[in-house]
Amino acid sequence: MITNNSILKWIVILPLIFVILFSCKKDKNNYTTAPVMSYPKINTETYVYGGNSSTETYSYNSNGRIFLLTQSDGSFIKYEYSNNKLIMEHYQSGGSLLYTAFNKINSLGLVVSDSMSSSYSKYEYDVNGYLIKELNYNNGILTDSSIYTIFNGNTISVTRNNLTTTYLYTVEYFTDKSNTIGNENKGIGFWGKQSTNLVKSVAYSIVGQGQLSLEEYTYEFDINGRVSRQTITGDPGYTTFTYND
């Protein structure tokens, strides 16, 4: 199920787009990237279900990129940027290292490949930094691929093929609502530029079988026009957001 927080890692989590001028520079980590724009940064993201809740807290470096993601259960992820690499260390709540993911980054600061154990992925982007292709491998064998279609600054569809079945996600957006819960708002722009607008609905279908489900999204906003709450049809819970300013 795709959510606005993950609409496949990049889709929504993919919405809100300003004019970006690309010019590379070095930061204190000796890391080459495009300059970071002034996107409102999310402080906490909380999923509420019944009497339970789970919170993620985001911490950023001076360039607006995430360096620490903390879960309410005490587990956390550390992000380290070095030259053309992004290293993500996943820790358990007790502080012991669970695993490390290694990501290769291009000159624009976008992840072009990642690896963990025997599985790895490759990513391709268009000239504007939007993710357009993802290839996943296991033991050197291609297991599935995804093609992303971009229109007017939004990812409007994702076609995923696992070599036996083709899945299609068709996305509709609110044209009058800018997204403030996308990749750049979480300091994870290395997964690709987020979509301009907020997701209105996602239709899920299998090619040859027709539409199987439809998710519809509703939002509440704070006094600054930023998303403060997101609800998805069929989901008994909801997600709330707070910001750093």
N, C-alpha and C positions, 0 to 999 in steps of 0.2 A: 504494500500500500504506500502510495506516495503521499507525503505530507508537505505542507508549505515550508516546513523546516528542512525537508530533505528532498524536495521534489526532485529527487535523484541528486542529491548532494549539491547539485548546481542549479537546478531550475529555480526553485525558490530557495529553497534556500536560494533563491535567485531572484529577487526583484528590487529595483530602484536604480536608476542610472542617471548619472550626471555626465556632463561633457568632460572627458578625460584626455589630457595631453600626455603622450608617452615620451619621456626622456629619462634615460637610465642614470642612476647615481649609486654611490657606495654608501652603506650605512656602517654602523659601528661593528657589525658582524662581518664586514667585508663581503657583503651580499649585494649583488647587482639586481636592481629592480626598478620598476616605474615608480614615480612619486606617489605617495599615499594621499588620497583626496579626503575631504572632511565629511565622511559619512558618520551619522550618529552611531555611537558604539553601544551595543547591548551590554548591560551589566549582568543581569540574570535572566534565565529562561526556565520557567517552571511549568511542568506538566501536572495538572491536578485531576485526579480520578477518585471519585467518592471521597472518602476521608483521608486518602493518601496523596502524597505529592513527591515529586523528584525535581531537584533544581540543579542547573548547570550555571556556574559562575565563570565569567570570562575576564581574563587579565591581559593587558596589552603592553607592548613596548612603546618606545617613543615614536616609532614610525606607524603606529596603529595596527600592527600585526599581533595576533594572539601569541602569547608565550606560555600561558598556563590556562588549562580548562579543568575546573574542579567540580566533582560530582557531590551531591548531598550525602552520599554514602561514604565519603572520604577518599574515594579513588580519584585519580587525577592524571592528566596528560601534560607533559612538558614538550614544548616546541623549541627547537634549536636551529637557527639559520646560519649556514656556513657556505660561502662561495656559491656553488650551484647545487647545494643539497638542503633538504629540510628533514631533520631527524625528529621523529615523534616517539617519545618514551611513555609507555602506558604503565601506570603504577596501581597496585591494589591499595585498598583502604589502609592497610597496615604499613604502607610505604615501600613494600618490596616490588621490584621491577617485574612486570608481567611479560611484556615483550616490547621490542623496538621496531618501528617501521621506518624504512629509508626511502626518501623521495628525491628524484632528480628534478631540478628546476631550471627552466630556460632563462634567458636574459631579461624577460619581462616579469619574472617571478611566478610563473605558472608551472604547476607540476606536470611533467610530461611522462613520467613513469614512477611507479612505486613497487616495492617488493616486500614480501613478508613470507619467510619460509620458502615453500616451493611454488607459491602463487604470486603473480605479479600482474600489473595493469599498465597500459599505455594510453596516453591522452593526446588529442589533437584539438587545436583552437583556431578560430578564424582570426582575421587581421585585427579585430576589435577586442580580442581576448575572451570571446564566448566559447565554451566547450562545444565541439561539434561531433567528436567521435571518442568512444571508449572501447578498448579491447582488453578482455580479461583472459589470462592464461593460467593453466595449472600443469606443472611439470613440462612446460614448453609447448603445451597443446592449447590452442584457442578453444575456450569453453563458451563464450558469448560475446556479443558486440552490441553497442548502442550507438545510434545516430541521432543527433540533436538538431532540430530545425529552428533557426532564429528568424524572427520577423519583427521589425519595429522595436528592436531592443528587448524582445521577450523570447524565451524558449517556448515555442508553441506546440511542439510535439517531440516525443522521444520514441524511437522504434528500436526495440530490443529483440535480438535473435539469439537463441541458445543452441542453434544448429538443428533443432527439431521443430521449434515453435517460434512464431513471430508475434511479439506483444506490441501494442500501440497505446501510448498515453497521449491524449490530446488535451491541451491546456487552454483555457479561456481566462482572460484577465480583466480586472476592473481598470478601464482606461483612465479613470479620474483619480486613482489612488496609487501613490508611490509606495514602493515597498521599503520598509525600514527594518526588515528581519532577514536580509539576505547575506550572502557571503561577506561582502565588504563590511556590513554592520557587525559581523562577528570576528573580523580580523582574519578571515580565511579566504581572502581573495585569490590565494594561490590555486584554488579549485576552479577558477574561472569567474568572469564577470557575471554579476547577478542580473536578473531580468529587471526591466524598468518598473513594472507595475506589480501589484498584488494579485495573486492567483484568485480567480473567481470559482473555477471548477476544473476538475480533472476527470476525463472519461477514460476508462480502461477497457480495452478490447483485445481479443485475439484475432489476428487476421484469418478470415475464413469462417469465423464463428460469430462475429458481431460484437456489440458492446456488452460487457459483463457487469460493469458497475459505474456509478457516477458519484464523485465526491464534490460537495459544494462547501465553500468557505465563507465565513462571516467574520467581521472584525470589530473591535472597539478601539478607540484611539485616546491618547493622552492630550493634554492641552496644547502640545506642540505638534499635533497631527501625526504622531508616531504610533505604530501598532502597540497596544497594551494588552490585547487579548485576541486570541484566534480560536475559532470553533470550526470543526469539520463534521458534516453530516455523517451519521453512522458511528461516530466516536463519542462514547459516553463522557469523555473528559474534555479538557480544554487546556490551552497553553497561554501563560501570561509572560509579559516581557517588561523589564525595567531597563533604564538607560543610565549612562555615566553622568549625564548632565541634564 
